[in-house]
Structure formats: structure tokens, C-alpha cells
Amino acid sequence: MSTMTKLTEVQDSYFTNVKRVEEPVVRFAERMAESMAQYVPERPSFLAELPTTTEFIENQLKFRRRFVDEQAAFTRKMLKALRPVFVKLDAVEHEAAPAKVTKVTSTRSTKAKKAA
């Protein structure tokens, strides 16, 4: 199984589990709203100029959609711009053995070492 296949499975599982939790929460909220609605006053006239709750939320959801779309377009442009680098990074070379790590020696002078 490839890494992308596994990643996609995990993402799908996440959304499946979220939906499983959301449905009973929505049903509970609906029942509570029905019983609480009798205690909520009507919208006062001084709030008439403000958007309704639904209008505000719909506006924010449109903004979120536009924001994500704009970021996705930017990301795709960056992927295209960086393609020469990614071509090298994404190419798999088969080496016989990994490169040997060499020990880095200190560049401090002998006087500095004695002073320390």
C-alpha cells in the first residue's frame, strides 16, 4: 500500500467519524432549540441594520471558500515556480550505500581552548 493510499484512507476515516459524531449532535441541538425557542425574545428593532445570524454565517462560509480557493491557487503557482527543485527532490536515486558521515573538527584556536 502506498503512502498516499494510506493517507487518503486516514483522511476518509476522519470524515466518516466526524459525520458519525455530528449527526447525533445536530439532532440534540434541534430538540433543545425547539424547547428553548419559547424563551428567546424577538429581534429588537435596533438590530435591524445588522445581518441576521444566518446571513452572517453564510457570508463567512463564502469567505472561507474564497480564502481556501485563493490559497490553493497560490500554492499551485508556487508548485509550478518551484518545479525545477521538486523534479530533483522527487526523483529517486538508488545508491549502493548511504553516504558516510565524517567527523567535524573544531576550528577554535589552541589558545581559546586553553582559556576555556
MOPAC internal coordinates of N, CA, C and O (Angstrom, degrees):
PM7 1SCF
backbone

  N    0.0000 0     0.00 0     0.00 0    0    0    0
  C    1.4508 1     0.00 0     0.00 0    1    0    0
  C    1.5350 1   108.09 1     0.00 0    2    1    0
  O    1.2310 1   120.68 1   -48.95 1    3    2    1
  N    1.3165 1   116.30 1   131.05 1    3    2    1
  C    1.4560 1   119.38 1  -178.63 1    5    3    2
  C    1.5298 1   110.45 1   -77.12 1    6    5    3
  O    1.2310 1   121.52 1   -17.73 1    7    6    5
  N    1.3098 1   114.70 1   162.27 1    7    6    5
  C    1.4668 1   120.56 1   179.34 1    9    7    6
  C    1.5231 1   110.36 1   -62.19 1   10    9    7
  O    1.2310 1   120.10 1   138.72 1   11   10    9
  N    1.3407 1   117.42 1   -41.28 1   11   10    9
  C    1.4690 1   120.42 1  -179.38 1   13   11   10
  C    1.5278 1   111.21 1   -66.36 1   14   13   11
  O    1.2310 1   120.36 1   143.19 1   15   14   13
  N    1.3164 1   116.92 1   -36.81 1   15   14   13
  C    1.4650 1   120.01 1   177.10 1   17   15   14
  C    1.5268 1   109.83 1   -63.14 1   18   17   15
  O    1.2310 1   120.52 1   135.04 1   19   18   17
  N    1.3256 1   116.62 1   -44.96 1   19   18   17
  C    1.4669 1   121.23 1   179.40 1   21   19   18
  C    1.5237 1   110.25 1   -64.31 1   22   21   19
  O    1.2310 1   120.26 1   136.90 1   23   22   21
  N    1.3308 1   117.11 1   -43.10 1   23   22   21
  C    1.4621 1   121.16 1   178.69 1   25   23   22
  C    1.5224 1   110.85 1   -59.84 1   26   25   23
  O    1.2310 1   120.49 1   135.66 1   27   26   25
  N    1.3159 1   116.66 1   -44.34 1   27   26   25
  C    1.4622 1   121.17 1   178.81 1   29   27   26
  C    1.5320 1   110.60 1   -63.01 1   30   29   27
  O    1.2310 1   120.20 1   139.38 1   31   30   29
  N    1.3115 1   117.23 1   -40.62 1   31   30   29
  C    1.4723 1   120.96 1   177.84 1   33   31   30
  C    1.5311 1   110.86 1   -62.13 1   34   33   31
  O    1.2310 1   120.34 1   137.01 1   35   34   33
  N    1.3221 1   116.96 1   -42.99 1   35   34   33
  C    1.4667 1   120.94 1   179.40 1   37   35   34
  C    1.5216 1   110.16 1   -64.22 1   38   37   35
  O    1.2310 1   120.31 1   137.78 1   39   38   37
  N    1.3301 1   117.02 1   -42.22 1   39   38   37
  C    1.4608 1   120.68 1   178.50 1   41   39   38
  C    1.5255 1   111.06 1   -63.56 1   42   41   39
  O    1.2310 1   120.23 1   135.34 1   43   42   41
  N    1.3313 1   117.16 1   -44.66 1   43   42   41
  C    1.4632 1   120.92 1   178.00 1   45   43   42
  C    1.5198 1   110.87 1   -61.44 1   46   45   43
  O    1.2310 1   120.53 1   138.19 1   47   46   45
  N    1.3091 1   116.59 1   -41.81 1   47   46   45
  C    1.4588 1   121.47 1   178.78 1   49   47   46
  C    1.5308 1   110.87 1   -62.17 1   50   49   47
  O    1.2310 1   120.81 1   139.38 1   51   50   49
  N    1.3248 1   116.05 1   -40.62 1   51   50   49
  C    1.4713 1   120.34 1   177.79 1   53   51   50
  C    1.5280 1   110.42 1   -57.68 1   54   53   51
  O    1.2310 1   120.25 1   129.24 1   55   54   53
  N    1.3318 1   117.14 1   -50.76 1   55   54   53
  C    1.4645 1   119.83 1  -178.31 1   57   55   54
  C    1.5286 1   112.26 1   -65.98 1   58   57   55
  O    1.2310 1   120.17 1   144.33 1   59   58   57
  N    1.3170 1   117.29 1   -35.67 1   59   58   57
  C    1.4633 1   120.74 1   176.42 1   61   59   58
  C    1.5332 1   110.17 1   -61.37 1   62   61   59
  O    1.2310 1   120.57 1   134.46 1   63   62   61
  N    1.3267 1   116.51 1   -45.54 1   63   62   61
  C    1.4641 1   120.67 1  -179.40 1   65   63   62
  C    1.5241 1   111.86 1   -68.26 1   66   65   63
  O    1.2310 1   120.03 1   141.96 1   67   66   65
  N    1.3173 1   117.55 1   -38.04 1   67   66   65
  C    1.4667 1   120.35 1   177.66 1   69   67   66
  C    1.5253 1   109.87 1   -62.46 1   70   69   67
  O    1.2310 1   120.05 1   134.89 1   71   70   69
  N    1.3291 1   117.51 1   -45.11 1   71   70   69
  C    1.4707 1   120.71 1   178.82 1   73   71   70
  C    1.5246 1   111.16 1   -61.62 1   74   73   71
  O    1.2310 1   120.75 1   141.87 1   75   74   73
  N    1.3209 1   116.16 1   -38.13 1   75   74   73
  C    1.4566 1   121.08 1   179.83 1   77   75   74
  C    1.5353 1   110.74 1   -61.76 1   78   77   75
  O    1.2310 1   120.43 1   143.48 1   79   78   77
  N    1.3295 1   116.78 1   -36.52 1   79   78   77
  C    1.4672 1   121.45 1  -179.81 1   81   79   78
  C    1.5279 1   110.70 1   -81.18 1   82   81   79
  O    1.2310 1   120.45 1   142.05 1   83   82   81
  N    1.3199 1   116.75 1   -37.95 1   83   82   81
  C    1.4671 1   120.82 1  -175.53 1   85   83   82
  C    1.5284 1   112.67 1   -63.46 1   86   85   83
  O    1.2310 1   119.94 1   137.65 1   87   86   85
  N    1.3081 1   117.73 1   -42.35 1   87   86   85
  C    1.4705 1   120.86 1  -174.77 1   89   87   86
  C    1.5268 1   112.80 1   -56.53 1   90   89   87
  O    1.2310 1   118.51 1   128.90 1   91   90   89
  N    1.3306 1   120.44 1   -51.10 1   91   90   89
  C    1.4612 1   118.75 1   178.88 1   93   91   90
  C    1.5327 1   112.40 1   -66.62 1   94   93   91
  O    1.2310 1   119.99 1   148.88 1   95   94   93
  N    1.3253 1   117.62 1   -31.12 1   95   94   93
  C    1.4644 1   120.40 1   178.67 1   97   95   94
  C    1.5197 1   109.81 1   -65.61 1   98   97   95
  O    1.2310 1   120.40 1   136.69 1   99   98   97
  N    1.3289 1   116.85 1   -43.31 1   99   98   97
  C    1.4699 1   120.79 1   178.60 1  101   99   98
  C    1.5264 1   110.47 1   -63.59 1  102  101   99
  O    1.2310 1   120.08 1   136.58 1  103  102  101
  N    1.3272 1   117.46 1   -43.42 1  103  102  101
  C    1.4764 1   120.18 1   178.83 1  105  103  102
  C    1.5276 1   110.61 1   -61.22 1  106  105  103
  O    1.2310 1   120.11 1   137.17 1  107  106  105
  N    1.3233 1   117.39 1   -42.83 1  107  106  105
  C    1.4615 1   121.48 1   178.64 1  109  107  106
  C    1.5306 1   110.49 1   -63.78 1  110  109  107
  O    1.2310 1   120.18 1   134.81 1  111  110  109
  N    1.3291 1   117.27 1   -45.19 1  111  110  109
  C    1.4711 1   121.01 1   179.69 1  113  111  110
  C    1.5186 1   110.70 1   -61.41 1  114  113  111
  O    1.2310 1   120.20 1   141.49 1  115  114  113
  N    1.3083 1   117.22 1   -38.51 1  115  114  113
  C    1.4698 1   121.01 1   179.09 1  117  115  114
  C    1.5293 1   111.06 1   -63.95 1  118  117  115
  O    1.2310 1   120.50 1   136.17 1  119  118  117
  N    1.3170 1   116.65 1   -43.83 1  119  118  117
  C    1.4706 1   120.08 1   178.47 1  121  119  118
  C    1.5297 1   110.90 1   -64.32 1  122  121  119
  O    1.2310 1   120.64 1   138.01 1  123  122  121
  N    1.3263 1   116.38 1   -41.99 1  123  122  121
  C    1.4631 1   120.09 1   179.55 1  125  123  122
  C    1.5291 1   111.01 1   -65.83 1  126  125  123
  O    1.2310 1   120.09 1   138.76 1  127  126  125
  N    1.3263 1   117.43 1   -41.24 1  127  126  125
  C    1.4653 1   121.22 1  -179.45 1  129  127  126
  C    1.5213 1   111.03 1   -62.89 1  130  129  127
  O    1.2310 1   120.40 1   141.51 1  131  130  129
  N    1.3257 1   116.84 1   -38.49 1  131  130  129
  C    1.4581 1   120.12 1   179.06 1  133  131  130
  C    1.5267 1   111.20 1   -62.27 1  134  133  131
  O    1.2310 1   120.48 1   139.12 1  135  134  133
  N    1.3220 1   116.70 1   -40.88 1  135  134  133
  C    1.4616 1   118.96 1  -178.95 1  137  135  134
  C    1.5356 1   111.85 1   -79.06 1  138  137  135
  O    1.2310 1   119.44 1   151.06 1  139  138  137
  N    1.3313 1   118.68 1   -28.94 1  139  138  137
  C    1.4691 1   121.42 1  -178.83 1  141  139  138
  C    1.5258 1   113.01 1   -83.10 1  142  141  139
  O    1.2310 1   119.74 1   156.46 1  143  142  141
  N    1.3250 1   118.09 1   -23.54 1  143  142  141
  C    1.4657 1   122.02 1  -174.38 1  145  143  142
  C    1.5235 1   112.50 1   -55.79 1  146  145  143
  O    1.2310 1   120.01 1   148.12 1  147  146  145
  N    1.3166 1   117.59 1   -31.88 1  147  146  145
  C    1.4649 1   120.12 1  -179.01 1  149  147  146
  C    1.5268 1   112.71 1   -66.94 1  150  149  147
  O    1.2310 1   119.89 1   160.76 1  151  150  149
  N    1.3273 1   117.81 1   -19.24 1  151  150  149
  C    1.4657 1   121.97 1  -178.53 1  153  151  150
  C    1.5340 1   113.56 1   -98.06 1  154  153  151
  O    1.2310 1   120.47 1   171.91 1  155  154  153
  N    1.3280 1   116.71 1    -8.09 1  155  154  153
  C    1.4662 1   120.68 1  -178.26 1  157  155  154
  C    1.5269 1   108.91 1   -88.81 1  158  157  155
  O    1.2310 1   120.19 1   -51.29 1  159  158  157
  N    1.3466 1   117.24 1   128.71 1  159  158  157
  C    1.4710 1   119.29 1  -179.19 1  161  159  158
  C    1.5383 1   111.06 1   -73.16 1  162  161  159
  O    1.2310 1   121.14 1   -16.27 1  163  162  161
  N    1.3217 1   115.43 1   163.73 1  163  162  161
  C    1.4618 1   121.00 1   175.47 1  165  163  162
  C    1.5214 1   108.89 1   -67.31 1  166  165  163
  O    1.2310 1   120.77 1   -21.77 1  167  166  165
  N    1.3075 1   116.13 1   158.23 1  167  166  165
  C    1.4712 1   121.52 1   180.00 1  169  167  166
  C    1.5332 1   109.65 1   -65.46 1  170  169  167
  O    1.2310 1   120.13 1   -55.03 1  171  170  169
  N    1.3356 1   117.35 1   124.97 1  171  170  169
  C    1.4658 1   120.30 1   179.95 1  173  171  170
  C    1.5396 1   111.26 1   -68.19 1  174  173  171
  O    1.2310 1   120.40 1   -28.81 1  175  174  173
  N    1.3087 1   116.84 1   151.19 1  175  174  173
  C    1.4649 1   121.56 1  -176.18 1  177  175  174
  C    1.5295 1   112.15 1   -64.92 1  178  177  175
  O    1.2310 1   119.59 1   151.17 1  179  178  177
  N    1.3398 1   118.38 1   -28.83 1  179  178  177
  C    1.4607 1   119.30 1  -179.12 1  181  179  178
  C    1.5376 1   112.56 1   -68.81 1  182  181  179
  O    1.2310 1   120.28 1   168.69 1  183  182  181
  N    1.3282 1   117.06 1   -11.31 1  183  182  181
  C    1.4641 1   120.97 1   176.47 1  185  183  182
  C    1.5348 1   112.46 1   -95.80 1  186  185  183
  O    1.2310 1   120.72 1  -175.52 1  187  186  185
  N    1.3276 1   116.22 1     4.48 1  187  186  185
  C    1.4655 1   120.77 1  -175.05 1  189  187  186
  C    1.5282 1   112.59 1   -58.29 1  190  189  187
  O    1.2310 1   119.86 1   146.21 1  191  190  189
  N    1.3100 1   117.87 1   -33.79 1  191  190  189
  C    1.4723 1   120.84 1  -177.51 1  193  191  190
  C    1.5274 1   112.73 1   -77.31 1  194  193  191
  O    1.2310 1   120.29 1   160.95 1  195  194  193
  N    1.2950 1   117.05 1   -19.05 1  195  194  193
  C    1.4632 1   120.73 1   179.74 1  197  195  194
  C    1.5255 1   110.08 1   -81.29 1  198  197  195
  O    1.2310 1   120.54 1   -28.94 1  199  198  197
  N    1.3247 1   116.58 1   151.06 1  199  198  197
  C    1.4724 1   118.36 1   177.62 1  201  199  198
  C    1.5272 1   110.37 1   -66.69 1  202  201  199
  O    1.2310 1   121.50 1   -26.79 1  203  202  201
  N    1.3188 1   114.73 1   153.21 1  203  202  201
  C    1.4623 1   118.78 1   175.12 1  205  203  202
  C    1.5331 1   107.82 1   -70.87 1  206  205  203
  O    1.2310 1   120.99 1   -13.75 1  207  206  205
  N    1.2943 1   115.71 1   166.25 1  207  206  205
  C    1.4630 1   120.18 1   179.10 1  209  207  206
  C    1.5242 1   110.41 1   -57.95 1  210  209  207
  O    1.2310 1   120.35 1   134.98 1  211  210  209
  N    1.3145 1   116.94 1   -45.02 1  211  210  209
  C    1.4637 1   120.97 1  -179.44 1  213  211  210
  C    1.5241 1   111.34 1   -63.79 1  214  213  211
  O    1.2310 1   120.26 1   136.67 1  215  214  213
  N    1.3380 1   117.12 1   -43.33 1  215  214  213
  C    1.4693 1   120.26 1   178.21 1  217  215  214
  C    1.5267 1   110.90 1   -60.53 1  218  217  215
  O    1.2310 1   120.93 1   135.51 1  219  218  217
  N    1.3204 1   115.82 1   -44.49 1  219  218  217
  C    1.4566 1   120.29 1  -178.93 1  221  219  218
  C    1.5294 1   111.20 1   -62.51 1  222  221  219
  O    1.2310 1   120.45 1   133.35 1  223  222  221
  N    1.3143 1   116.74 1   -46.65 1  223  222  221
  C    1.4672 1   120.61 1  -178.30 1  225  223  222
  C    1.5210 1   110.55 1   -66.00 1  226  225  223
  O    1.2310 1   119.93 1   137.17 1  227  226  225
  N    1.3303 1   117.74 1   -42.83 1  227  226  225
  C    1.4695 1   120.38 1   177.96 1  229  227  226
  C    1.5202 1   110.75 1   -60.80 1  230  229  227
  O    1.2310 1   120.30 1   139.80 1  231  230  229
  N    1.3418 1   117.03 1   -40.20 1  231  230  229
  C    1.4509 1   121.64 1   177.63 1  233  231  230
  C    1.5272 1   110.55 1   -61.36 1  234  233  231
  O    1.2310 1   120.45 1   135.70 1  235  234  233
  N    1.3093 1   116.75 1   -44.30 1  235  234  233
  C    1.4555 1   120.77 1  -179.16 1  237  235  234
  C    1.5267 1   111.83 1   -67.73 1  238  237  235
  O    1.2310 1   120.34 1   145.35 1  239  238  237
  N    1.3234 1   116.95 1   -34.65 1  239  238  237
  C    1.4660 1   119.64 1   176.84 1  241  239  238
  C    1.5315 1   110.81 1   -67.72 1  242  241  239
  O    1.2310 1   120.22 1   141.84 1  243  242  241
  N    1.3281 1   117.18 1   -38.16 1  243  242  241
  C    1.4679 1   120.54 1   175.46 1  245  243  242
  C    1.5257 1   109.97 1   -64.11 1  246  245  243
  O    1.2310 1   120.65 1   137.93 1  247  246  245
  N    1.3363 1   116.37 1   -42.07 1  247  246  245
  C    1.4672 1   120.62 1   178.20 1  249  247  246
  C    1.5161 1   110.15 1   -61.27 1  250  249  247
  O    1.2310 1   120.19 1   135.10 1  251  250  249
  N    1.3214 1   117.25 1   -44.90 1  251  250  249
  C    1.4643 1   121.79 1   179.14 1  253  251  250
  C    1.5210 1   110.26 1   -59.43 1  254  253  251
  O    1.2310 1   120.52 1   136.19 1  255  254  253
  N    1.3192 1   116.60 1   -43.81 1  255  254  253
  C    1.4613 1   120.94 1   179.64 1  257  255  254
  C    1.5313 1   110.33 1   -62.18 1  258  257  255
  O    1.2310 1   121.11 1   134.19 1  259  258  257
  N    1.3405 1   115.48 1   -45.81 1  259  258  257
  C    1.4674 1   119.49 1   179.82 1  261  259  258
  C    1.5308 1   110.61 1   -64.42 1  262  261  259
  O    1.2310 1   120.39 1   138.20 1  263  262  261
  N    1.3347 1   116.86 1   -41.80 1  263  262  261
  C    1.4538 1   121.99 1  -179.95 1  265  263  262
  C    1.5293 1   110.60 1   -59.15 1  266  265  263
  O    1.2310 1   120.61 1   131.65 1  267  266  265
  N    1.3197 1   116.44 1   -48.35 1  267  266  265
  C    1.4633 1   120.62 1  -179.10 1  269  267  266
  C    1.5255 1   110.12 1   -65.37 1  270  269  267
  O    1.2310 1   119.98 1   138.86 1  271  270  269
  N    1.3371 1   117.65 1   -41.14 1  271  270  269
  C    1.4652 1   120.50 1   178.49 1  273  271  270
  C    1.5201 1   111.42 1   -62.54 1  274  273  271
  O    1.2310 1   120.30 1   137.85 1  275  274  273
  N    1.3339 1   117.03 1   -42.15 1  275  274  273
  C    1.4649 1   121.06 1   178.78 1  277  275  274
  C    1.5294 1   110.60 1   -64.34 1  278  277  275
  O    1.2310 1   120.27 1   137.31 1  279  278  277
  N    1.3160 1   117.09 1   -42.69 1  279  278  277
  C    1.4576 1   120.55 1   179.40 1  281  279  278
  C    1.5298 1   110.86 1   -66.99 1  282  281  279
  O    1.2310 1   120.33 1   143.17 1  283  282  281
  N    1.3299 1   116.98 1   -36.83 1  283  282  281
  C    1.4659 1   120.44 1   177.86 1  285  283  282
  C    1.5255 1   110.19 1   -65.22 1  286  285  283
  O    1.2310 1   120.09 1   138.78 1  287  286  285
  N    1.3421 1   117.44 1   -41.22 1  287  286  285
  C    1.4669 1   120.83 1   178.05 1  289  287  286
  C    1.5283 1   110.19 1   -63.11 1  290  289  287
  O    1.2310 1   120.18 1   136.30 1  291  290  289
  N    1.3250 1   117.26 1   -43.70 1  291  290  289
  C    1.4633 1   121.36 1   178.02 1  293  291  290
  C    1.5288 1   110.78 1   -61.88 1  294  293  291
  O    1.2310 1   120.59 1   135.68 1  295  294  293
  N    1.3200 1   116.48 1   -44.32 1  295  294  293
  C    1.4655 1   120.78 1  -179.97 1  297  295  294
  C    1.5178 1   110.98 1   -61.45 1  298  297  295
  O    1.2310 1   120.29 1   138.40 1  299  298  297
  N    1.3241 1   117.04 1   -41.60 1  299  298  297
  C    1.4673 1   120.07 1   178.57 1  301  299  298
  C    1.5274 1   111.10 1   -64.84 1  302  301  299
  O    1.2310 1   120.49 1   140.58 1  303  302  301
  N    1.3406 1   116.66 1   -39.42 1  303  302  301
  C    1.4733 1   120.09 1   176.66 1  305  303  302
  C    1.5295 1   110.29 1   -62.92 1  306  305  303
  O    1.2310 1   120.49 1   138.45 1  307  306  305
  N    1.3219 1   116.66 1   -41.55 1  307  306  305
  C    1.4644 1   120.36 1   178.75 1  309  307  306
  C    1.5290 1   110.86 1   -65.56 1  310  309  307
  O    1.2310 1   120.01 1   139.23 1  311  310  309
  N    1.3211 1   117.58 1   -40.77 1  311  310  309
  C    1.4634 1   120.48 1   176.46 1  313  311  310
  C    1.5239 1   110.88 1   -58.56 1  314  313  311
  O    1.2310 1   121.04 1   136.88 1  315  314  313
  N    1.3334 1   115.62 1   -43.12 1  315  314  313
  C    1.4629 1   120.48 1   179.68 1  317  315  314
  C    1.5287 1   110.26 1   -65.76 1  318  317  315
  O    1.2310 1   120.24 1   136.07 1  319  318  317
  N    1.3349 1   117.14 1   -43.93 1  319  318  317
  C    1.4632 1   121.34 1  -179.75 1  321  319  318
  C    1.5262 1   111.95 1   -63.83 1  322  321  319
  O    1.2310 1   120.47 1   144.50 1  323  322  321
  N    1.3257 1   116.70 1   -35.50 1  323  322  321
  C    1.4671 1   121.42 1  -177.13 1  325  323  322
  C    1.5251 1   113.08 1   -93.50 1  326  325  323
  O    1.2310 1   120.64 1  -171.81 1  327  326  325
  N    1.3121 1   116.38 1     8.19 1  327  326  325
  C    1.4712 1   120.91 1  -177.08 1  329  327  326
  C    1.5290 1   113.33 1   -51.39 1  330  329  327
  O    1.2310 1   118.67 1   136.53 1  331  330  329
  N    1.3517 1   120.14 1   -43.47 1  331  330  329
  C    1.4675 1   118.24 1   179.89 1  333  331  330
  C    1.5338 1   113.23 1   -57.51 1  334  333  331
  O    1.2310 1   120.20 1   146.20 1  335  334  333
  N    1.3109 1   117.23 1   -33.80 1  335  334  333
  C    1.4685 1   120.88 1   178.48 1  337  335  334
  C    1.5221 1   110.06 1   -74.25 1  338  337  335
  O    1.2310 1   120.83 1   134.84 1  339  338  337
  N    1.3373 1   116.01 1   -45.16 1  339  338  337
  C    1.4639 1   119.67 1  -177.41 1  341  339  338
  C    1.5225 1   112.14 1   -65.50 1  342  341  339
  O    1.2310 1   120.05 1   147.96 1  343  342  341
  N    1.3300 1   117.51 1   -32.04 1  343  342  341
  C    1.4638 1   120.06 1   178.01 1  345  343  342
  C    1.5255 1   109.30 1   -58.83 1  346  345  343
  O    1.2310 1   121.03 1   138.12 1  347  346  345
  N    1.3340 1   115.64 1   -41.88 1  347  346  345
  C    1.4627 1   118.71 1   178.86 1  349  347  346
  C    1.5244 1   111.75 1   -73.59 1  350  349  347
  O    1.2310 1   120.48 1   137.68 1  351  350  349
  N    1.3233 1   116.69 1   -42.32 1  351  350  349
  C    1.4663 1   119.74 1  -178.42 1  353  351  350
  C    1.5240 1   112.50 1   -66.34 1  354  353  351
  O    1.2310 1   120.83 1   145.44 1  355  354  353
  N    1.3149 1   116.02 1   -34.56 1  355  354  353
  C    1.4607 1   120.07 1  -175.95 1  357  355  354
  C    1.5273 1   113.42 1   -85.11 1  358  357  355
  O    1.2310 1   120.17 1   165.85 1  359  358  357
  N    1.3312 1   117.28 1   -14.15 1  359  358  357
  C    1.4671 1   120.37 1   178.64 1  361  359  358
  C    1.5266 1   108.41 1   -74.36 1  362  361  359
  O    1.2310 1   120.58 1   -45.36 1  363  362  361
  N    1.2942 1   116.51 1   134.64 1  363  362  361
  C    1.4608 1   121.42 1  -179.19 1  365  363  362
  C    1.5199 1   108.91 1  -101.07 1  366  365  363
  O    1.2310 1   121.47 1   -60.86 1  367  366  365
  N    1.3204 1   114.79 1   119.14 1  367  366  365
  C    1.4607 1   120.10 1   175.10 1  369  367  366
  C    1.5146 1   108.08 1  -101.13 1  370  369  367
  O    1.2310 1   120.96 1   -39.86 1  371  370  369
  N    1.3013 1   115.77 1   140.14 1  371  370  369
  C    1.4599 1   120.10 1   178.64 1  373  371  370
  C    1.5142 1   108.35 1  -100.82 1  374  373  371
  O    1.2310 1   120.76 1   -69.86 1  375  374  373
  N    1.3309 1   116.16 1   110.14 1  375  374  373
  C    1.4538 1   121.61 1   178.85 1  377  375  374
  C    1.5179 1   109.42 1  -101.38 1  378  377  375
  O    1.2310 1   121.40 1   -27.70 1  379  378  377
  N    1.3217 1   114.92 1   152.30 1  379  378  377
  C    1.4644 1   120.06 1   178.92 1  381  379  378
  C    1.5206 1   110.31 1   -68.24 1  382  381  379
  O    1.2310 1   120.62 1   136.52 1  383  382  381
  N    1.3322 1   116.42 1   -43.48 1  383  382  381
  C    1.4656 1   120.34 1  -179.40 1  385  383  382
  C    1.5264 1   107.90 1  -148.36 1  386  385  383
  O    1.2310 1   120.48 1   -27.74 1  387  386  385
  N    1.3177 1   116.68 1   152.26 1  387  386  385
  C    1.4593 1   118.66 1   178.43 1  389  387  386
  C    1.5232 1   110.91 1   -65.92 1  390  389  387
  O    1.2310 1   120.53 1   -26.22 1  391  390  389
  N    1.3206 1   116.59 1   153.78 1  391  390  389
  C    1.4594 1   121.37 1  -179.96 1  393  391  390
  C    1.5183 1   109.49 1   -63.03 1  394  393  391
  O    1.2310 1   120.95 1   -36.79 1  395  394  393
  N    1.3312 1   115.79 1   143.21 1  395  394  393
  C    1.4528 1   121.63 1  -178.97 1  397  395  394
  C    1.5232 1   109.38 1   -80.01 1  398  397  395
  O    1.2310 1   119.99 1   -45.59 1  399  398  397
  N    1.3097 1   117.62 1   134.41 1  399  398  397
  C    1.4532 1   122.66 1   179.03 1  401  399  398
  C    1.5180 1   108.02 1   -86.38 1  402  401  399
  O    1.2310 1   120.43 1   -51.63 1  403  402  401
  N    1.3372 1   116.79 1   128.37 1  403  402  401
  C    1.4540 1   120.32 1   178.82 1  405  403  402
  C    1.5096 1   109.62 1   -99.90 1  406  405  403
  O    1.2310 1   121.60 1   -29.27 1  407  406  405
  N    1.3237 1   114.55 1   150.73 1  407  406  405
  C    1.4585 1   120.64 1  -179.27 1  409  407  406
  C    1.5300 1   109.29 1   -74.32 1  410  409  407
  O    1.2310 1   120.84 1   -47.13 1  411  410  409
  N    1.3468 1   116.00 1   132.87 1  411  410  409
  C    1.4586 1   121.38 1   177.83 1  413  411  410
  C    1.5134 1   107.69 1   -89.90 1  414  413  411
  O    1.2310 1   121.05 1   -53.49 1  415  414  413
  N    1.3337 1   115.59 1   126.51 1  415  414  413
  C    1.4633 1   119.12 1   179.57 1  417  415  414
  C    1.5099 1   109.90 1   -93.25 1  418  417  415
  O    1.2310 1   120.91 1   -26.05 1  419  418  417
  N    1.3006 1   115.86 1   153.95 1  419  418  417
  C    1.4579 1   122.16 1  -178.16 1  421  419  418
  C    1.5202 1   110.36 1   -71.15 1  422  421  419
  O    1.2310 1   121.02 1   -34.40 1  423  422  421
  N    1.3332 1   115.65 1   145.60 1  423  422  421
  C    1.4651 1   121.03 1   177.52 1  425  423  422
  C    1.5115 1   111.09 1  -103.38 1  426  425  423
  O    1.2310 1   120.13 1  -173.74 1  427  426  425
  N    1.3282 1   117.36 1     6.26 1  427  426  425
  C    1.4684 1   120.83 1   178.69 1  429  427  426
  C    1.5169 1   109.88 1   -69.05 1  430  429  427
  O    1.2310 1   120.75 1   -37.36 1  431  430  429
  N    1.3188 1   116.18 1   142.64 1  431  430  429
  C    1.4664 1   119.79 1   179.77 1  433  431  430
  C    1.5234 1   110.20 1   -72.19 1  434  433  431
  O    1.2310 1   121.34 1   -17.50 1  435  434  433
  N    1.2958 1   115.04 1   162.50 1  435  434  433
  C    1.4672 1   121.53 1   179.55 1  437  435  434
  C    1.5184 1   110.35 1   -62.99 1  438  437  435
  O    1.2310 1   119.68 1   140.91 1  439  438  437
  N    1.3548 1   118.22 1   -39.09 1  439  438  437
  C    1.4681 1   121.33 1   178.75 1  441  439  438
  C    1.5193 1   110.51 1   -62.59 1  442  441  439
  O    1.2310 1   119.83 1   138.22 1  443  442  441
  N    1.3425 1   117.92 1   -41.78 1  443  442  441
  C    1.4615 1   121.07 1  -179.60 1  445  443  442
  C    1.5103 1   110.84 1   -65.26 1  446  445  443
  O    1.2310 1   120.23 1   144.43 1  447  446  445
  N    1.3504 1   117.17 1   -35.57 1  447  446  445
  C    1.4786 1   120.61 1   178.92 1  449  447  446
  C    1.5108 1   110.72 1   -67.67 1  450  449  447
  O    1.2310 1   120.26 1   139.16 1  451  450  449
  N    1.3661 1   117.10 1   -40.84 1  451  450  449
  C    1.4581 1   120.25 1  -179.73 1  453  451  450
  C    1.5156 1   111.65 1   -68.54 1  454  453  451
  O    1.2310 1   120.42 1   146.68 1  455  454  453
  N    1.3444 1   116.81 1   -33.32 1  455  454  453
  C    1.4641 1   121.40 1  -179.56 1  457  455  454
  C    1.5242 1   111.00 1   -70.44 1  458  457  455
  O    1.2310 1   120.41 1   152.61 1  459  458  457
  N    1.2986 1   116.82 1   -27.39 1  459  458  457
  C    1.4636 1   120.30 1  -176.60 1  461  459  458
  C    1.4608 1   112.30 1   -78.37 1  462  461  459
  O    1.2310 1   120.10 1   180.00 1  463  462  461

